[in-house]
């Protein structure tokens, strides 16, 4: 009777339950009953409205088997679910999917690694199914959290640990594929999801980086190794995630990277950070590169108070990022990158100087390690600026050159510079050197069509400013920058080092015909270049490198910019430098005087062979030969040796050791050159900065006189009577000699106004006019007092300032001002 009742009850059960029960064998080792599975599949396809009930019943059985640890039946149930999921694609599958995901969640929650892997595999299969219509109510928050936790598995068994981590990474990859394409769905791009996914992937990528750093560079993996290696699988998932990122969610995917690198202190050393951002820059779409760069710059601002090595690590990451971004679209962040880097350059200099002051205060004069670390930061910034600038197109590079030059602290310019007021002279000099080094890297390889494009006036004026001539290293950097911009045919390497070149034709100098724009540039700015070279030779702290760079500057100007008029000006400049060394009005050391003589010899030897005038070449060669025998210290091969015997004076040397203007004029005049201007000595052009400094000195002199003249009458007066000697009487009697000198002066003045360039005449007249104007202004300041003011006038009494106001009704106005 009981058997009959059981059979009757079984017959009364719903058909879908009977079909589900039939797929489970008595012994789970036998596996899924395929014949009954086919019947269940046919039933589900024929009656799709029953799918939700089939799914619910299978979920019920699976939950019961999981609790009872009947894992064989669990495997059969998941296999059945997978087959039903792959076979049914109707609208009614959505309730079935909910049951399916509920069963996958049950498996992931279990502590059994095999069940976790089983649930992950089923989820990955589900993720690869393309649904006809999305389910907007479906969320994957639990799966994101669970798969992320599996990525951090710390099982004692390494094999199980690796297996679980691989399952977690594949699960995250499945979630990404399932949700990332539909923008209307609640996606994983929200920060709470990205904060779990990205660190989980980076954690696994970091492990392989640690191993590779110990055993050397890895070999290229095969497909099988990618599936078995958590690090490679995580990297592929990370690339896929970034490749699907769009404009609106790019920042959400990148910011967790910074949090992970900060938390695990991976900026120093920064190999892993660099590799991460290389992956990011190569994986994202090119038009979004500037988003990543902006995030790096923002993080650099956020960590600006951290240790120097951390900041240097971030800057090196930025260098790698901009190196990749510069090849494509960089967007509007070009100036922002440079502006932020220059700001951090100033901050680093400030830190360095404060450390130096604190070290000096504690009586420890040795350079601290933190100061050296700041130098690392500064070098990283310079390298980043230079590399980024050198990879930009020419039209953008010229703007960056102007931008950086505008940040260089230059006295007397109206450009926007960095705030260096609190850094002092030493900090300002450090900023100048580092910005010029950055500018040097930016200008490397820059080939402008005309020299006017390479050296516009707003760029050339501050670059050649006397403020950048106060230090030997600054002058070297300025000259090297000029070389980069003037040398358009890569001749600089052939001219390296100052020497007497036996045959210039062996150098195979490349040059083109001087264009009309270049001729116009030299007429407008040639005097600036000559002046910079002239004054640069007169600096006392010049070393061999300075003379080498000055020689290269003269040679490149000859190659790139010299027509017949410029050649004459360059010869006048060389003769003027020779006179500087001989007369020595600036009291230069003997090494500098001999160095200038060697520079003139090397340059005139080069110039004479470039213009190929035989008589000129003969004169130069004769002087060089004479010097090699009688005064070898006037040649670069001798004077720049470590041990060179210097002469005691240059006044006793014969004229055949010097280059003579009349001989040069004769040799060039026969070849068609206009040599009239050679007889006019070169005078450097006066700049506004010189006038300002001269005005300052006059003010000091007047104030000194004002302080001295109202002295006490009881003091002894200085005896200003001139001492009468035999020589003085002889000069007074010799009136004929004085008359001849006056005639010679008049002749030189007339000849100068007839033959000298207009620019020089204008510069000298302007100088005299400015001197008169300055003296007149000082006299007026001393004699004319300001009118009374209602606000009061300041008077000094016993060293204290007092204000005395005048009522308006007592003030006397001119008649024209009263109506």
JORANOR-V928266 format. One record per helix or strand of 2 or more residues. SS is the DSSP state (H for helix, E for strand). FROM is the first residue (numbers start at 1). TO is the last residue. If there is no record, write none. Layout:
SS|FROM|TO + SS|FROM|TO
This chain:
H|2|12 + H|15|22 + H|28|30 + H|34|46 + H|48|67 + H|71|87 + H|93|109 + H|113|127 + H|141|151 + H|158|179 + H|191|215 + H|223|228 + H|230|243 + H|250|263 + H|271|283 + H|286|302 + H|308|325 + H|331|361 + H|369|390 + H|394|407 + H|424|443 + H|451|454 + H|457|463 + H|466|469 + H|472|486 + H|492|495 + H|504|507 + H|516|537 + H|544|561 + H|564|583 + H|590|611 + H|614|630 + H|632|634 + H|636|639 + H|655|657 + H|661|669 + H|676|679 + H|688|709 + H|726|733 + H|735|755 + H|758|783 + E|793|797 + E|800|804 + H|808|810 + H|815|817
